[in-house]
Amino acid sequence: NAGVTQTPKFRVLKTGQSMTLLCAQDMNHEYMYWYRQDPGMGLRLIHYSVGEGTTAKGEVPDGYNVSRLKKQNFLLGLESAAPSQTSVYFCATTGTSPLNEQFFGPGTRLTVL
Amino acid sequence: GQNIDQPTEMTATEGAIVQINCTYQTSGFNGLFWYQQHAGEAPTFLSYNVLDGLEEKGRFSSFLSRSKGYSYLLLKELQMKDSASYLCAVPDTDKLIFGTGTRLQVFP
C-alpha cells in the first residue's frame, strides 16, 4: 500500500502560470486536507474535504481551488500563481472522523518566480 | 475560534529530558494532538490526549490539563534523532488547527 502520495514532488512556476497538485490515497479515508507550510508559520489549512464530492475552505483559501471527484483523489489548483504561493504543500487524510490521526503525504515543494 | 501557543525553539543535550509546552484556547475541546516533523519531511503522529493526565509511550509522554488549557510533550533519554519540530494541534469541527511548532535541537 502506498498510503498517501503527492504529485509532483518539486515544481518551479513563473508568475501567472497555472498548475494542479494531486493527492492520492489508498487508505479508503473520507477526510482529506491541503496545507501549506512556510517558515515560522506552521501548517495552515487551505481547503479540505469530508467526503467524495465535497469541499470546504480552510484558513488560507484565496488563490486556490480544489476538487474531490473521486474518494481517493484530492486536487489542488493554482489558477494564476503568485510568488506568495511559494511554499511546501502537504496533503493529509484521516478515516471516518477528524479525531483520528492524520496521515501526511511527502509534500510538494513549489517555487513561484 | 482556536488559539495555540508553543515556544519557537528549544535546545537540549543528548541523554537529557526535555518538556515542550503547548497552551490553547478553544471554543469547544475535543482533545489535543502532538505530531513530530523532521526537517524536509512530513509530520507524523505522536499522541492524542482527551482526558487529563499523563500518557506514556516509550521515551515520549504527553500530558493534558483541560482546566488549564495546557499540554506538554516530555521526551526522555534524548537522542540525536529527536532533533525535529514538534507540533501541537486541536480539532475544530472537521479539521485540525496546528500551532506553529517547536523546533528542538539536540546536541551531543
Backbone of each chain as ProteinMPNN parsed JSONL, in Angstrom:
{"seq_chain_A": "NAGVTQTPKFRVLKTGQSMTLLCAQDMNHEYMYWYRQDPGMGLRLIHYSVGEGTTAKGEVPDGYNVSRLKKQNFLLGLESAAPSQTSVYFCATTGTSPLNEQFFGPGTRLTVL", "coords_chain_A": {"N_chain_A": [[0.835, -1.202, 0.0], [0.539, 2.21, -0.867], [-0.194, 4.337, 0.712], [-0.345, 7.679, 1.31], [0.143, 9.692, -1.417], [1.829, 12.269, -3.268], [1.834, 14.364, -6.104], [3.351, 16.758, -8.229], [6.688, 16.218, -6.798], [8.43, 18.334, -6.723], [8.327, 21.669, -8.079], [8.734, 24.366, -10.303], [7.395, 27.435, -11.025], [6.404, 30.135, -13.195], [5.304, 33.455, -12.473], [1.824, 33.836, -12.782], [1.387, 31.484, -14.195], [-0.392, 28.335, -14.326], [-1.215, 25.45, -12.326], [-1.753, 22.047, -11.213], [-1.9, 20.234, -8.252], [-1.688, 16.903, -7.205], [-3.174, 14.75, -4.88], [-3.207, 11.522, -3.728], [-4.761, 8.724, -2.211], [-4.752, 5.465, -0.799], [-6.108, 4.452, 1.316], [-8.739, 4.405, 1.833], [-9.892, 6.583, 3.087], [-12.103, 9.098, 4.402], [-11.791, 11.857, 4.936], [-9.93, 14.547, 3.637], [-7.156, 16.771, 3.301], [-5.605, 19.884, 2.429], [-2.629, 21.526, 3.12], [-0.469, 24.331, 3.592], [2.942, 25.062, 4.255], [5.017, 27.333, 5.683], [8.1, 28.917, 6.593], [8.244, 29.473, 10.062], [5.515, 29.719, 10.231], [4.035, 27.504, 10.63], [1.679, 24.801, 9.974], [-0.816, 25.582, 7.724], [-4.202, 25.478, 6.935], [-5.588, 25.025, 3.754], [-7.727, 24.133, 1.96], [-10.318, 21.679, 2.462], [-11.828, 18.372, 2.529], [-14.674, 16.478, 3.319], [-15.597, 14.21, 2.292], [-16.232, 12.279, -0.722], [-16.958, 14.382, -3.453], [-17.364, 16.649, -1.923], [-16.225, 19.848, -0.731], [-14.461, 22.295, 1.24], [-13.625, 25.531, 2.591], [-10.522, 26.419, 4.084], [-8.255, 27.965, 6.326], [-6.636, 29.632, 4.712], [-7.668, 30.104, 1.873], [-7.617, 31.676, -0.447], [-6.794, 32.17, -3.853], [-6.546, 29.55, -4.512], [-8.036, 26.503, -5.743], [-10.055, 23.547, -5.352], [-10.816, 20.069, -5.949], [-12.785, 17.121, -5.482], [-13.475, 14.648, -6.947], [-13.272, 11.918, -7.033], [-13.141, 9.529, -4.412], [-10.571, 8.771, -3.63], [-8.852, 10.726, -4.532], [-7.599, 14.057, -4.273], [-7.505, 17.185, -5.512], [-5.505, 20.055, -5.884], [-5.626, 23.249, -7.115], [-3.856, 25.903, -8.71], [-4.693, 28.762, -10.175], [-3.551, 31.122, -11.208], [-0.494, 31.577, -10.589], [1.318, 33.096, -7.884], [4.176, 34.782, -6.441], [3.851, 34.751, -3.663], [2.762, 32.319, -3.179], [4.737, 30.51, -3.087], [5.901, 27.773, -1.423], [5.8, 24.897, 0.813], [3.712, 22.255, 0.172], [1.429, 20.196, 1.767], [-0.489, 17.258, 1.727], [-3.04, 15.621, 3.552], [-4.722, 12.875, 5.161], [-7.552, 11.431, 6.865], [-9.477, 8.961, 8.623], [-12.673, 8.13, 9.325], [-13.343, 10.125, 10.99], [-12.507, 13.404, 12.127], [-11.115, 13.259, 14.447], [-9.395, 11.203, 14.41], [-5.956, 10.153, 13.831], [-4.017, 12.076, 11.51], [-2.72, 11.238, 8.336], [0.057, 12.022, 6.496], [1.065, 13.108, 3.218], [4.207, 13.111, 1.314], [4.818, 15.707, 0.598], [4.941, 18.662, -1.516], [7.21, 20.719, -3.035], [6.986, 23.932, -3.964], [7.986, 26.541, -6.054], [7.512, 29.854, -6.97], [8.342, 32.051, -9.398]], "CA_chain_A": [[0.0, 0.0, 0.0], [1.355, 3.405, -0.984], [-0.574, 5.314, 1.726], [-0.694, 8.976, 0.742], [1.179, 10.15, -2.344], [1.63, 13.592, -3.841], [2.488, 14.58, -7.387], [4.749, 16.347, -8.258], [7.459, 16.457, -5.58], [9.016, 19.675, -6.867], [7.883, 22.372, -9.285], [9.043, 25.79, -10.384], [6.449, 28.114, -11.917], [6.526, 31.582, -13.358], [4.107, 34.194, -12.061], [0.741, 33.79, -13.747], [1.15, 30.133, -14.689], [-1.314, 27.535, -13.522], [-0.829, 24.061, -12.145], [-2.576, 21.24, -10.321], [-1.225, 19.269, -7.399], [-2.537, 15.741, -6.975], [-3.015, 13.918, -3.694], [-3.896, 10.24, -3.891], [-4.66, 7.844, -1.041], [-5.331, 4.135, -0.966], [-6.479, 4.06, 2.67], [-10.204, 4.475, 1.908], [-10.232, 7.61, 4.056], [-13.116, 10.059, 3.994], [-11.358, 13.238, 5.081], [-8.659, 14.903, 3.002], [-6.789, 18.154, 3.629], [-4.436, 20.51, 1.835], [-1.973, 22.513, 3.959], [0.794, 24.902, 3.176], [3.834, 25.269, 5.393], [6.024, 28.349, 5.452], [8.955, 29.071, 7.778], [7.699, 30.257, 11.161], [4.049, 29.863, 10.157], [3.364, 26.251, 10.913], [0.798, 24.252, 8.949], [-2.047, 26.332, 7.576], [-5.149, 24.731, 6.131], [-6.034, 25.758, 2.566], [-9.065, 23.586, 1.716], [-10.443, 20.299, 2.896], [-12.988, 17.638, 2.036], [-15.141, 15.483, 4.296], [-16.038, 13.029, 1.555], [-16.288, 12.438, -2.181], [-17.893, 15.378, -3.954], [-17.481, 17.802, -1.021], [-15.031, 20.637, -0.43], [-14.724, 23.416, 2.134], [-12.486, 26.435, 2.72], [-9.79, 26.443, 5.336], [-7.791, 29.257, 6.841], [-5.999, 30.46, 3.672], [-8.122, 29.527, 0.61], [-7.564, 32.586, -1.592], [-5.821, 31.838, -4.888], [-6.535, 28.094, -4.7], [-9.301, 25.794, -5.865], [-9.903, 22.118, -5.106], [-11.904, 19.187, -6.37], [-12.745, 15.761, -4.932], [-14.42, 13.914, -7.801], [-13.159, 10.536, -6.605], [-12.81, 9.452, -2.99], [-9.155, 8.586, -3.369], [-8.032, 11.824, -5.049], [-7.937, 15.428, -3.883], [-6.683, 18.025, -6.36], [-5.349, 21.459, -5.501], [-5.268, 24.017, -8.3], [-3.463, 27.301, -8.662], [-5.084, 29.261, -11.499], [-2.587, 32.135, -11.633], [0.451, 31.512, -9.472], [1.97, 34.31, -7.408], [5.336, 34.471, -5.586], [3.402, 34.498, -2.286], [2.355, 30.915, -3.093], [5.938, 29.705, -2.872], [5.685, 27.112, -0.137], [5.719, 23.448, 0.774], [2.316, 21.867, 0.271], [1.206, 18.844, 2.28], [-1.813, 16.668, 1.753], [-3.217, 14.696, 4.672], [-6.012, 12.195, 5.182], [-7.932, 10.732, 8.073], [-10.501, 7.99, 8.299], [-14.089, 8.48, 9.363], [-13.537, 11.185, 11.977], [-11.341, 14.291, 12.249], [-10.435, 12.988, 15.706], [-8.37, 10.181, 14.167], [-4.704, 10.742, 13.396], [-3.891, 12.396, 10.096], [-1.579, 10.676, 7.624], [0.514, 13.046, 5.564], [1.892, 12.805, 2.065], [5.594, 13.549, 1.457], [4.945, 17.138, 0.332], [5.339, 19.226, -2.805], [7.914, 21.993, -2.852], [6.639, 24.796, -5.1], [8.603, 27.858, -6.123], [6.93, 30.721, -7.992], [9.305, 33.123, -9.673]], "C_chain_A": [[0.868, 1.249, 0.0], [1.021, 4.405, 0.115], [-1.068, 6.579, 1.054], [0.452, 9.428, -0.159], [0.813, 11.523, -2.891], [2.438, 13.713, -5.119], [2.303, 16.026, -7.795], [5.422, 16.559, -6.902], [8.053, 17.861, -5.575], [8.439, 20.321, -8.126], [8.31, 23.817, -9.172], [8.098, 26.393, -11.417], [6.86, 29.564, -12.101], [5.216, 32.23, -12.913], [3.067, 34.159, -13.178], [0.452, 32.421, -14.325], [0.186, 29.392, -13.769], [-0.75, 26.132, -13.354], [-1.8, 23.379, -11.199], [-1.692, 20.279, -9.556], [-2.208, 18.132, -7.106], [-2.169, 15.057, -5.678], [-3.833, 12.657, -3.897], [-3.684, 9.393, -2.647], [-5.362, 6.521, -1.313], [-5.787, 3.578, 0.375], [-7.991, 4.076, 2.873], [-10.672, 5.5, 2.948], [-11.243, 8.588, 3.493], [-12.571, 11.484, 3.924], [-10.014, 13.449, 4.397], [-8.419, 16.399, 3.158], [-5.601, 18.602, 2.778], [-3.939, 21.607, 2.77], [-0.827, 23.14, 3.172], [1.62, 25.176, 4.42], [4.93, 26.23, 4.985], [6.84, 28.522, 6.717], [8.302, 29.965, 8.828], [6.19, 30.363, 11.194], [3.32, 28.582, 10.485], [2.55, 25.754, 9.733], [-0.484, 25.07, 8.903], [-2.95, 25.629, 6.571], [-5.666, 25.583, 4.971], [-7.493, 25.404, 2.262], [-9.104, 22.172, 2.258], [-11.721, 19.695, 2.342], [-13.378, 16.581, 3.055], [-15.684, 14.234, 3.609], [-16.08, 13.336, 0.071], [-17.342, 13.459, -2.569], [-18.062, 16.6, -3.07], [-16.151, 18.528, -0.906], [-15.433, 21.779, 0.486], [-13.452, 24.252, 2.26], [-11.853, 26.293, 4.089], [-9.41, 27.857, 5.721], [-7.286, 30.194, 5.75], [-6.399, 29.979, 2.278], [-7.895, 30.393, -0.638], [-6.444, 32.216, -2.559], [-5.745, 30.361, -5.206], [-7.952, 27.588, -4.957], [-9.036, 24.306, -5.705], [-11.062, 21.359, -5.725], [-11.679, 17.793, -5.807], [-13.797, 14.94, -5.684], [-14.411, 12.431, -7.458], [-12.693, 10.51, -5.148], [-11.31, 9.432, -2.752], [-8.287, 9.752, -3.799], [-8.539, 13.18, -4.591], [-6.978, 16.344, -4.626], [-6.674, 19.463, -5.85], [-4.869, 22.222, -6.725], [-4.861, 25.441, -7.97], [-3.745, 27.857, -10.046], [-4.08, 30.253, -12.053], [-1.582, 32.307, -10.497], [1.088, 32.864, -9.17], [3.165, 33.922, -6.527], [4.956, 34.161, -4.141], [2.943, 33.05, -2.084], [3.558, 29.965, -3.091], [5.862, 29.107, -1.479], [5.901, 25.61, -0.308], [4.27, 23.066, 1.049], [2.222, 20.408, 0.727], [-0.262, 18.485, 2.143], [-1.873, 15.732, 2.955], [-4.595, 14.066, 4.588], [-6.272, 11.625, 6.568], [-9.213, 9.98, 7.791], [-11.916, 8.51, 8.299], [-14.382, 9.583, 10.365], [-12.311, 12.088, 11.98], [-10.597, 14.096, 13.557], [-9.482, 11.8, 15.597], [-7.087, 10.867, 13.721], [-4.724, 11.018, 11.904], [-2.613, 11.76, 9.557], [-1.202, 11.651, 6.518], [1.239, 12.449, 4.368], [3.275, 13.416, 2.231], [5.808, 15.03, 1.163], [5.327, 17.463, -1.093], [5.992, 20.573, -2.545], [7.705, 22.826, -4.104], [7.332, 26.141, -4.969], [7.958, 28.629, -7.26], [7.844, 31.924, -8.176], [8.623, 34.371, -10.22]], "O_chain_A": [[1.822, 1.346, 0.772], [1.856, 5.25, 0.438], [-2.064, 6.573, 0.331], [1.595, 9.534, 0.286], [-0.36, 11.887, -2.964], [3.569, 13.234, -5.211], [1.176, 16.515, -7.72], [4.784, 17.032, -5.961], [8.159, 18.492, -4.523], [8.108, 19.643, -9.098], [8.258, 24.419, -8.1], [8.015, 25.915, -12.549], [7.568, 30.139, -11.274], [4.153, 31.612, -12.976], [3.369, 34.412, -14.345], [-0.62, 32.207, -14.891], [-0.021, 29.762, -12.613], [0.086, 25.686, -14.139], [-2.563, 24.028, -10.484], [-0.844, 19.596, -10.131], [-3.38, 18.356, -6.804], [-0.994, 14.811, -5.405], [-5.023, 12.724, -4.206], [-2.585, 9.341, -2.094], [-6.408, 6.464, -1.959], [-5.846, 2.361, 0.552], [-8.471, 3.79, 3.97], [-11.7, 5.319, 3.6], [-11.26, 8.878, 2.297], [-12.85, 12.223, 2.979], [-9.087, 12.653, 4.549], [-9.359, 17.195, 3.149], [-4.716, 17.811, 2.452], [-4.693, 22.495, 3.168], [-0.298, 22.557, 2.226], [1.089, 25.479, 5.489], [5.682, 25.967, 4.046], [6.326, 28.296, 7.812], [7.861, 31.074, 8.525], [5.631, 31.015, 12.076], [2.095, 28.582, 10.606], [2.717, 26.238, 8.613], [-1.16, 25.234, 9.919], [-2.508, 25.235, 5.492], [-6.121, 26.71, 5.169], [-8.375, 26.262, 2.301], [-8.069, 21.546, 2.484], [-12.571, 20.382, 1.775], [-12.523, 15.874, 3.59], [-16.169, 13.315, 4.267], [-15.978, 14.491, -0.345], [-18.473, 13.416, -2.084], [-18.821, 17.506, -3.415], [-15.086, 17.914, -0.974], [-16.595, 22.186, 0.514], [-12.344, 23.752, 2.062], [-12.524, 26.081, 5.098], [-10.146, 28.813, 5.474], [-7.476, 31.407, 5.836], [-5.539, 29.483, 1.551], [-7.973, 29.893, -1.76], [-5.306, 31.98, -2.155], [-4.97, 29.95, -6.071], [-8.93, 28.152, -4.468], [-7.909, 23.852, -5.901], [-12.131, 21.911, -5.988], [-10.544, 17.337, -5.671], [-14.846, 14.589, -5.146], [-15.436, 11.76, -7.58], [-11.935, 11.38, -4.716], [-10.828, 10.011, -1.779], [-7.1, 9.782, -3.473], [-9.745, 13.422, -4.527], [-5.77, 16.292, -4.398], [-7.701, 20.004, -5.443], [-3.836, 21.891, -7.307], [-5.426, 26.091, -7.091], [-3.089, 27.455, -11.007], [-3.785, 30.23, -13.248], [-1.799, 33.085, -9.568], [1.358, 33.663, -10.068], [3.164, 32.845, -5.929], [5.648, 33.4, -3.465], [2.759, 32.607, -0.95], [3.388, 28.746, -3.094], [5.772, 29.824, -0.483], [6.149, 25.119, -1.409], [3.677, 23.502, 2.036], [2.846, 19.515, 0.153], [-1.151, 19.295, 2.406], [-0.87, 15.124, 3.327], [-5.521, 14.643, 4.018], [-5.348, 11.371, 7.339], [-9.947, 10.301, 6.856], [-12.323, 9.239, 7.394], [-15.541, 9.941, 10.571], [-11.188, 11.599, 11.851], [-9.548, 14.706, 13.762], [-8.834, 11.43, 16.576], [-7.112, 12.018, 13.285], [-5.359, 10.3, 11.131], [-1.575, 11.743, 10.219], [-2.04, 12.051, 5.71], [1.929, 11.436, 4.476], [3.506, 14.162, 3.182], [6.881, 15.56, 1.452], [5.948, 16.661, -1.79], [5.405, 21.453, -1.916], [8.188, 22.472, -5.18], [7.277, 26.793, -3.926], [7.862, 28.129, -8.38], [8.086, 32.7, -7.251], [9.291, 35.365, -10.503]]}, "seq_chain_B": "GQNIDQPTEMTATEGAIVQINCTYQTSGFNGLFWYQQHAGEAPTFLSYNVLDGLEEKGRFSSFLSRSKGYSYLLLKELQMKDSASYLCAVPDTDKLIFGTGTRLQVFP", "coords_chain_B": {"N_chain_B": [[-13.318, 30.382, 18.215], [-9.991, 28.992, 17.742], [-6.903, 29.119, 19.519], [-3.474, 28.652, 19.656], [-0.449, 28.18, 21.41], [3.025, 27.824, 21.348], [6.475, 27.379, 22.332], [9.052, 28.728, 20.229], [11.632, 27.703, 19.686], [13.831, 25.226, 21.093], [16.594, 23.912, 22.916], [18.594, 21.061, 23.754], [20.487, 18.52, 25.509], [21.971, 15.483, 24.436], [20.697, 12.519, 25.884], [19.426, 13.811, 27.943], [16.378, 15.15, 29.504], [13.535, 16.681, 28.101], [10.951, 19.126, 28.077], [8.219, 20.095, 26.225], [6.037, 22.66, 25.868], [2.539, 23.457, 25.399], [-0.018, 25.7, 25.025], [-3.505, 26.368, 24.875], [-6.487, 27.894, 23.611], [-9.804, 27.228, 23.271], [-13.047, 27.053, 21.717], [-14.552, 24.856, 22.015], [-13.714, 21.694, 23.321], [-11.976, 18.92, 22.041], [-9.894, 17.206, 22.508], [-6.28, 16.861, 22.146], [-3.599, 16.897, 19.897], [-0.271, 15.677, 19.246], [2.355, 16.045, 16.962], [5.268, 14.957, 15.201], [7.868, 16.38, 13.291], [10.435, 15.915, 11.146], [13.117, 17.742, 9.645], [12.476, 18.716, 6.354], [10.704, 16.676, 5.933], [7.461, 15.0, 6.168], [4.895, 15.646, 8.656], [4.432, 13.37, 11.417], [2.28, 11.331, 13.376], [2.225, 11.511, 16.926], [0.834, 11.495, 19.456], [-2.412, 11.506, 21.095], [-4.42, 13.17, 23.246], [-7.232, 13.081, 25.317], [-8.322, 12.971, 27.829], [-7.554, 14.253, 31.134], [-4.23, 14.137, 32.434], [-1.256, 12.049, 32.363], [0.079, 10.362, 29.609], [1.992, 7.669, 28.668], [4.38, 6.661, 26.255], [6.696, 4.774, 25.51], [9.757, 6.42, 25.2], [8.557, 8.816, 25.001], [6.142, 10.997, 26.418], [2.886, 12.353, 26.964], [1.083, 15.039, 28.318], [-1.954, 16.324, 29.663], [-3.957, 19.039, 30.729], [-7.084, 19.913, 31.013], [-8.532, 21.887, 32.356], [-6.708, 23.91, 32.653], [-6.029, 24.487, 30.079], [-3.736, 23.381, 28.844], [-0.923, 21.575, 27.707], [1.773, 19.246, 27.597], [4.65, 17.829, 26.014], [6.788, 15.287, 26.815], [10.055, 14.337, 26.502], [12.233, 11.77, 27.001], [15.581, 10.584, 27.767], [17.054, 11.7, 25.593], [17.823, 11.523, 22.125], [19.959, 12.004, 19.275], [18.442, 11.789, 16.98], [16.029, 12.8, 17.767], [15.962, 15.424, 17.223], [13.954, 17.733, 15.802], [10.876, 19.255, 14.644], [8.111, 19.887, 16.774], [4.73, 19.652, 16.806], [1.768, 20.897, 18.15], [-1.757, 20.332, 18.092], [-5.224, 21.111, 17.799], [-8.546, 19.83, 17.475], [-11.076, 21.244, 15.38], [-14.183, 21.321, 14.643], [-14.415, 19.835, 11.616], [-11.692, 19.659, 11.177], [-8.127, 20.124, 11.872], [-6.43, 22.457, 13.93], [-3.298, 23.746, 13.85], [-0.521, 24.51, 15.975], [2.343, 26.728, 15.678], [4.574, 25.225, 15.994], [7.416, 23.735, 17.688], [10.8, 23.937, 17.439], [13.148, 21.601, 18.095], [16.454, 21.203, 19.022], [18.916, 18.833, 19.453], [21.915, 18.393, 21.087], [25.206, 16.875, 21.094]], "CA_chain_B": [[-12.137, 30.021, 17.477], [-8.922, 28.304, 18.464], [-5.619, 29.788, 19.583], [-2.489, 27.719, 20.189], [0.829, 28.825, 21.62], [4.156, 26.953, 21.666], [7.764, 28.069, 22.158], [9.546, 28.589, 18.854], [12.818, 26.858, 19.64], [14.41, 24.721, 22.336], [17.799, 23.094, 22.746], [18.818, 20.122, 24.849], [21.667, 17.677, 25.333], [21.733, 14.044, 24.286], [20.551, 11.812, 27.143], [18.661, 14.617, 28.893], [14.919, 15.172, 29.404], [13.042, 17.998, 27.687], [9.491, 19.283, 28.118], [7.739, 21.067, 25.243], [4.716, 23.083, 26.317], [1.546, 23.947, 24.445], [-1.232, 26.226, 25.644], [-4.538, 26.543, 23.863], [-7.817, 28.401, 23.954], [-10.738, 26.684, 22.299], [-14.467, 27.273, 21.981], [-15.031, 23.536, 22.433], [-12.494, 20.891, 23.377], [-12.107, 17.526, 21.62], [-8.614, 16.534, 22.585], [-5.101, 17.572, 21.653], [-2.66, 16.029, 19.193], [1.128, 16.027, 19.047], [2.99, 15.482, 15.776], [6.709, 15.19, 15.048], [8.234, 16.639, 11.893], [11.849, 16.108, 10.863], [13.372, 18.731, 8.598], [12.307, 18.228, 4.993], [9.799, 15.537, 5.882], [6.074, 15.236, 6.559], [4.581, 15.363, 10.068], [3.929, 12.046, 11.784], [1.506, 11.338, 14.608], [2.845, 11.026, 18.154], [-0.093, 11.187, 20.541], [-3.7, 12.185, 21.154], [-4.938, 13.167, 24.615], [-8.581, 13.592, 25.5], [-8.553, 13.072, 29.266], [-6.469, 14.823, 31.919], [-3.231, 13.225, 32.951], [-0.064, 11.725, 31.591], [0.076, 9.12, 28.834], [3.368, 7.336, 28.327], [4.564, 5.808, 25.082], [8.139, 4.622, 25.378], [10.52, 7.583, 25.703], [7.721, 10.011, 24.868], [4.915, 11.062, 27.204], [2.129, 13.573, 26.725], [0.271, 15.414, 29.477], [-3.032, 17.259, 29.363], [-4.815, 19.603, 31.77], [-8.165, 20.611, 30.311], [-8.945, 23.073, 33.112], [-5.696, 24.956, 32.459], [-5.765, 24.688, 28.654], [-2.292, 23.207, 28.814], [-0.407, 20.247, 27.436], [3.195, 19.188, 27.303], [5.269, 16.61, 25.493], [8.004, 15.018, 27.572], [10.95, 13.426, 25.796], [13.273, 11.287, 27.905], [16.751, 9.927, 27.168], [17.107, 12.305, 24.262], [18.76, 11.035, 21.119], [20.179, 12.98, 18.199], [17.348, 11.684, 16.02], [14.86, 13.529, 18.264], [16.011, 16.781, 16.665], [12.799, 17.829, 14.907], [9.843, 20.171, 15.118], [7.006, 19.218, 17.449], [3.54, 20.454, 16.552], [0.534, 20.519, 18.824], [-2.913, 20.657, 17.266], [-6.527, 20.826, 18.406], [-9.62, 19.705, 16.493], [-12.072, 22.313, 15.252], [-15.202, 20.728, 13.781], [-13.92, 18.769, 10.74], [-10.297, 19.888, 10.83], [-7.193, 20.395, 12.952], [-5.725, 23.725, 13.952], [-1.945, 23.474, 14.32], [0.375, 25.546, 16.446], [3.444, 27.0, 14.754], [5.6, 24.204, 16.187], [8.622, 23.99, 18.477], [11.963, 23.282, 16.838], [14.06, 21.085, 19.123], [17.786, 20.788, 18.591], [19.626, 18.018, 20.433], [23.367, 18.465, 20.898], [25.935, 15.767, 21.735]], "C_chain_B": [[-11.102, 29.372, 18.359], [-7.661, 29.154, 18.437], [-4.64, 28.869, 20.283], [-1.151, 28.418, 20.296], [1.882, 27.797, 22.031], [5.434, 27.776, 21.582], [8.301, 27.783, 20.761], [10.698, 27.606, 18.758], [13.233, 26.424, 21.028], [15.679, 23.948, 21.975], [17.964, 22.203, 23.961], [20.022, 19.251, 24.498], [21.25, 16.215, 25.232], [21.69, 13.375, 25.661], [19.704, 12.534, 28.171], [17.156, 14.404, 28.698], [14.503, 16.579, 28.982], [11.518, 17.987, 27.694], [9.088, 20.397, 27.166], [6.294, 21.387, 25.586], [3.833, 23.567, 25.178], [0.35, 24.449, 25.239], [-2.239, 26.53, 24.548], [-5.758, 27.202, 24.463], [-8.756, 27.918, 22.873], [-12.165, 27.001, 22.704], [-15.139, 25.965, 22.386], [-13.838, 22.613, 22.393], [-12.781, 19.438, 23.003], [-10.758, 16.837, 21.595], [-7.488, 17.361, 21.993], [-4.124, 16.557, 21.07], [-1.246, 16.585, 19.286], [1.649, 15.289, 17.81], [4.477, 15.833, 15.807], [7.004, 15.415, 13.575], [9.739, 16.862, 11.783], [12.001, 17.039, 9.68], [13.252, 18.092, 7.221], [11.356, 17.056, 4.848], [8.378, 15.945, 6.295], [5.896, 15.012, 8.056], [4.119, 13.928, 10.256], [3.319, 12.126, 13.175], [2.315, 10.808, 15.781], [1.807, 10.604, 19.187], [-1.376, 11.99, 20.4], [-4.223, 12.035, 22.571], [-6.331, 13.772, 24.642], [-8.863, 13.844, 26.986], [-7.338, 13.668, 29.964], [-5.488, 13.74, 32.347], [-2.123, 12.962, 31.955], [-0.246, 10.397, 30.877], [1.491, 8.865, 28.355], [3.414, 6.384, 27.157], [6.057, 5.719, 24.842], [8.87, 5.818, 25.97], [9.698, 8.861, 25.686], [6.486, 9.895, 25.754], [4.206, 12.36, 26.863], [1.17, 13.781, 27.88], [-0.783, 16.416, 29.039], [-3.702, 17.722, 30.651], [-5.88, 20.434, 31.069], [-8.563, 21.892, 31.029], [-7.974, 24.234, 32.909], [-5.43, 25.243, 30.99], [-4.299, 24.48, 28.333], [-1.936, 21.749, 28.536], [1.107, 20.334, 27.349], [3.579, 17.819, 26.77], [6.594, 16.45, 26.213], [8.838, 13.988, 26.826], [12.1, 13.059, 26.735], [14.42, 10.67, 27.106], [16.948, 10.405, 25.726], [18.183, 11.689, 23.394], [18.875, 12.08, 20.02], [19.015, 12.962, 17.221], [16.063, 12.364, 16.489], [14.881, 14.995, 17.831], [14.957, 16.886, 15.572], [11.928, 18.976, 15.396], [8.71, 19.353, 15.706], [5.803, 20.158, 17.409], [2.403, 19.98, 17.44], [-0.637, 21.029, 17.995], [-4.19, 20.302, 18.01], [-7.577, 20.726, 17.311], [-10.561, 20.906, 16.559], [-13.08, 21.848, 14.212], [-14.571, 19.633, 12.925], [-12.433, 18.856, 10.444], [-9.454, 20.044, 12.08], [-6.636, 21.802, 12.804], [-4.362, 23.46, 14.593], [-1.309, 24.717, 14.923], [1.524, 25.715, 15.465], [4.612, 26.033, 14.925], [6.771, 24.689, 17.02], [9.766, 23.222, 17.846], [12.93, 22.897, 17.942], [15.375, 20.677, 18.484], [18.458, 20.046, 19.732], [21.11, 18.032, 20.099], [24.056, 17.325, 21.631], [26.463, 16.186, 23.1]], "O_chain_B": [[-11.297, 29.217, 19.565], [-7.383, 29.831, 17.448], [-4.922, 28.361, 21.369], [-0.752, 29.157, 19.395], [1.661, 27.001, 22.943], [5.486, 28.763, 20.849], [8.037, 26.727, 20.186], [10.737, 26.772, 17.853], [13.026, 27.136, 22.01], [15.81, 23.408, 20.876], [17.528, 22.545, 25.061], [20.505, 19.242, 23.365], [20.291, 15.782, 25.871], [22.548, 13.634, 26.506], [19.303, 11.938, 29.17], [16.72, 13.609, 27.866], [15.067, 17.562, 29.463], [10.883, 16.985, 27.365], [9.568, 21.523, 27.29], [5.434, 20.506, 25.595], [4.313, 24.022, 24.141], [-0.228, 23.709, 26.035], [-1.871, 26.903, 23.434], [-6.028, 27.086, 25.659], [-8.53, 28.17, 21.69], [-12.46, 27.193, 23.883], [-16.186, 25.98, 23.033], [-13.009, 22.739, 21.492], [-13.683, 18.804, 23.55], [-10.511, 15.978, 20.748], [-7.715, 18.424, 21.415], [-3.858, 15.51, 21.66], [-1.042, 17.794, 19.391], [1.422, 14.093, 17.632], [4.884, 16.855, 16.358], [6.459, 14.726, 12.712], [10.261, 17.867, 12.264], [11.125, 17.117, 8.818], [13.855, 17.052, 6.955], [11.215, 16.5, 3.758], [8.135, 17.077, 6.712], [6.665, 14.266, 8.663], [3.495, 13.342, 9.371], [3.776, 12.882, 14.033], [3.005, 9.794, 15.665], [1.875, 9.502, 19.731], [-1.432, 12.999, 19.698], [-4.444, 10.921, 23.047], [-6.578, 14.832, 24.067], [-9.549, 14.8, 27.349], [-6.223, 13.597, 29.448], [-5.862, 12.592, 32.586], [-2.056, 13.552, 30.877], [-0.68, 9.417, 31.483], [2.114, 9.718, 27.723], [2.627, 5.443, 27.056], [6.618, 6.492, 24.066], [8.625, 6.19, 27.118], [10.086, 9.867, 26.279], [5.863, 8.836, 25.835], [4.846, 13.351, 26.514], [0.532, 12.845, 28.36], [-0.545, 17.247, 28.163], [-3.98, 16.924, 31.546], [-5.602, 21.532, 30.588], [-8.898, 22.884, 30.38], [-8.365, 25.399, 32.984], [-4.673, 26.163, 30.679], [-3.684, 25.291, 27.64], [-2.561, 20.825, 29.057], [1.654, 21.397, 27.055], [2.929, 16.809, 27.037], [7.422, 17.361, 26.222], [8.365, 12.885, 26.551], [12.841, 13.926, 27.2], [14.263, 10.29, 25.946], [16.998, 9.612, 24.785], [19.285, 11.377, 23.845], [18.0, 12.93, 19.858], [18.638, 14.005, 16.687], [15.114, 12.497, 15.717], [13.913, 15.722, 18.055], [15.048, 16.216, 14.543], [12.205, 19.589, 16.427], [8.384, 18.273, 15.215], [5.847, 21.285, 17.902], [2.105, 18.787, 17.48], [-0.524, 22.03, 17.287], [-4.239, 19.323, 18.754], [-7.512, 21.457, 16.323], [-10.804, 21.489, 17.616], [-12.834, 21.979, 13.013], [-14.217, 18.583, 13.461], [-11.955, 18.179, 9.534], [-9.97, 20.092, 13.197], [-6.4, 22.277, 11.693], [-4.281, 23.008, 15.735], [-1.525, 25.832, 14.45], [1.662, 24.932, 14.525], [5.532, 26.015, 14.108], [7.081, 25.88, 17.06], [9.711, 21.997, 17.731], [13.468, 23.758, 18.639], [15.403, 19.903, 17.527], [18.56, 20.563, 20.845], [21.512, 17.723, 18.977], [23.569, 16.856, 22.659], [27.101, 15.389, 23.787]]}, "name": "protein", "num_of_chains": 2, "seq": "NAGVTQTPKFRVLKTGQSMTLLCAQDMNHEYMYWYRQDPGMGLRLIHYSVGEGTTAKGEVPDGYNVSRLKKQNFLLGLESAAPSQTSVYFCATTGTSPLNEQFFGPGTRLTVLGQNIDQPTEMTATEGAIVQINCTYQTSGFNGLFWYQQHAGEAPTFLSYNVLDGLEEKGRFSSFLSRSKGYSYLLLKELQMKDSASYLCAVPDTDKLIFGTGTRLQVFP"}
